[in-house]
Amino acid sequence: MDVKQAVALAKQHIFDLFGDENLSNMGLEEVEFEAQAREWRVTIGFSRPWDETPRNALSSLAGGAPMRRTYKVVRLSDDSRDVLSVKEREAAH
C-alpha cells in the first residue's frame, strides 16, 4: 500500500475505535514506514470534549488556551493491511 492508503486506514480505524467519544480536530501528525518489518506507523492526533480547557471571561477575550490533543500511533501491516496495534504516543522529553 502507499502512504495515502496507510493514513486513510489509520484514520478510519481511530474513528471506528473512538468515534463515539465525539472526536474533533482529527488529523495526521506523523507517518513512518519500517521497511524491514514492512509496517506503517501512523500517528493521528485528535481532541475529545474533555480535552477542552474550561474558559473564564478573561480567557475567552484572549482567545483561551488551545485544546489539548491525544496522539495515537497506529501500526499497520503493509502486506495484509491489518491493524497490528494502537498505542498512546509517548511524549518527547
C-alpha beads as a LAMMPS data file, in Angstrom:
LAMMPS data file: protein, C-alpha beads

93 atoms
92 bonds

1 atom types
1 bond types

-500.0 500.0 xlo xhi
-500.0 500.0 ylo yhi
-500.0 500.0 zlo zhi

Masses

1 110.0

Atoms # bond

1 1 1 0.000 0.000 0.000
2 1 1 1.121 3.578 -0.405
3 1 1 1.342 6.292 2.237
4 1 1 -2.088 7.760 1.444
5 1 1 -3.734 4.350 1.860
6 1 1 -1.930 3.771 5.174
7 1 1 -3.050 7.150 6.513
8 1 1 -6.648 6.614 5.385
9 1 1 -6.754 3.178 7.056
10 1 1 -5.275 4.563 10.283
11 1 1 -7.758 7.465 10.408
12 1 1 -10.679 5.136 9.747
13 1 1 -9.535 2.772 12.488
14 1 1 -9.195 5.629 15.002
15 1 1 -12.667 6.854 14.073
16 1 1 -14.083 3.324 14.440
17 1 1 -12.492 2.906 17.884
18 1 1 -13.022 6.362 19.360
19 1 1 -15.801 7.873 17.217
20 1 1 -18.448 7.571 19.920
21 1 1 -16.313 9.928 22.056
22 1 1 -17.185 12.944 19.860
23 1 1 -13.759 13.378 18.268
24 1 1 -12.810 16.705 16.763
25 1 1 -9.749 18.136 15.051
26 1 1 -8.582 14.685 13.890
27 1 1 -5.524 14.846 11.691
28 1 1 -2.301 13.249 10.605
29 1 1 0.709 14.071 12.773
30 1 1 3.433 11.671 11.566
31 1 1 3.865 8.703 9.278
32 1 1 6.778 6.292 9.017
33 1 1 7.398 3.107 7.061
34 1 1 9.598 0.440 8.642
35 1 1 10.918 -1.377 5.569
36 1 1 12.440 -4.337 7.402
37 1 1 9.241 -5.087 9.355
38 1 1 7.021 -3.993 6.431
39 1 1 4.920 -1.933 8.826
40 1 1 3.486 1.551 8.772
41 1 1 3.416 3.659 11.927
42 1 1 0.873 6.423 11.558
43 1 1 0.340 8.981 14.335
44 1 1 -3.118 10.529 14.439
45 1 1 -3.980 13.441 16.718
46 1 1 -7.455 14.386 17.875
47 1 1 -9.364 16.151 20.626
48 1 1 -12.289 14.993 22.735
49 1 1 -14.806 17.132 24.654
50 1 1 -12.991 16.650 27.978
51 1 1 -9.766 17.964 26.412
52 1 1 -11.193 21.470 26.233
53 1 1 -9.768 23.806 28.837
54 1 1 -12.506 25.488 30.911
55 1 1 -12.826 29.125 29.928
56 1 1 -13.442 32.130 32.088
57 1 1 -14.379 35.609 30.851
58 1 1 -10.753 36.758 30.578
59 1 1 -9.536 33.670 28.703
60 1 1 -12.481 33.967 26.303
61 1 1 -11.422 37.521 25.422
62 1 1 -7.814 36.451 24.945
63 1 1 -8.751 33.505 22.770
64 1 1 -8.302 30.968 25.544
65 1 1 -5.859 28.132 25.861
66 1 1 -5.593 25.725 22.949
67 1 1 -7.435 22.433 23.218
68 1 1 -5.303 19.533 24.399
69 1 1 -4.832 16.680 21.952
70 1 1 -4.490 12.933 22.183
71 1 1 -1.964 11.227 19.921
72 1 1 -2.331 7.590 18.898
73 1 1 0.184 5.551 16.903
74 1 1 -1.487 3.027 14.613
75 1 1 0.744 0.168 13.407
76 1 1 -0.350 -1.373 10.116
77 1 1 0.937 -4.390 8.218
78 1 1 1.895 -3.326 4.718
79 1 1 1.205 -6.811 3.346
80 1 1 -2.151 -7.666 4.953
81 1 1 -3.338 -4.093 5.688
82 1 1 -4.281 -5.317 9.190
83 1 1 -4.066 -3.022 12.195
84 1 1 -1.436 -4.535 14.489
85 1 1 -1.751 -2.107 17.385
86 1 1 -2.983 1.272 18.559
87 1 1 -0.909 2.916 21.273
88 1 1 -0.616 6.262 23.000
89 1 1 2.306 8.222 21.576
90 1 1 4.913 8.780 24.252
91 1 1 5.632 12.417 24.977
92 1 1 9.017 13.745 23.894
93 1 1 11.245 14.915 26.743

Bonds

1 1 1 2
2 1 2 3
3 1 3 4
4 1 4 5
5 1 5 6
6 1 6 7
7 1 7 8
8 1 8 9
9 1 9 10
10 1 10 11
11 1 11 12
12 1 12 13
13 1 13 14
14 1 14 15
15 1 15 16
16 1 16 17
17 1 17 18
18 1 18 19
19 1 19 20
20 1 20 21
21 1 21 22
22 1 22 23
23 1 23 24
24 1 24 25
25 1 25 26
26 1 26 27
27 1 27 28
28 1 28 29
29 1 29 30
30 1 30 31
31 1 31 32
32 1 32 33
33 1 33 34
34 1 34 35
35 1 35 36
36 1 36 37
37 1 37 38
38 1 38 39
39 1 39 40
40 1 40 41
41 1 41 42
42 1 42 43
43 1 43 44
44 1 44 45
45 1 45 46
46 1 46 47
47 1 47 48
48 1 48 49
49 1 49 50
50 1 50 51
51 1 51 52
52 1 52 53
53 1 53 54
54 1 54 55
55 1 55 56
56 1 56 57
57 1 57 58
58 1 58 59
59 1 59 60
60 1 60 61
61 1 61 62
62 1 62 63
63 1 63 64
64 1 64 65
65 1 65 66
66 1 66 67
67 1 67 68
68 1 68 69
69 1 69 70
70 1 70 71
71 1 71 72
72 1 72 73
73 1 73 74
74 1 74 75
75 1 75 76
76 1 76 77
77 1 77 78
78 1 78 79
79 1 79 80
80 1 80 81
81 1 81 82
82 1 82 83
83 1 83 84
84 1 84 85
85 1 85 86
86 1 86 87
87 1 87 88
88 1 88 89
89 1 89 90
90 1 90 91
91 1 91 92
92 1 92 93
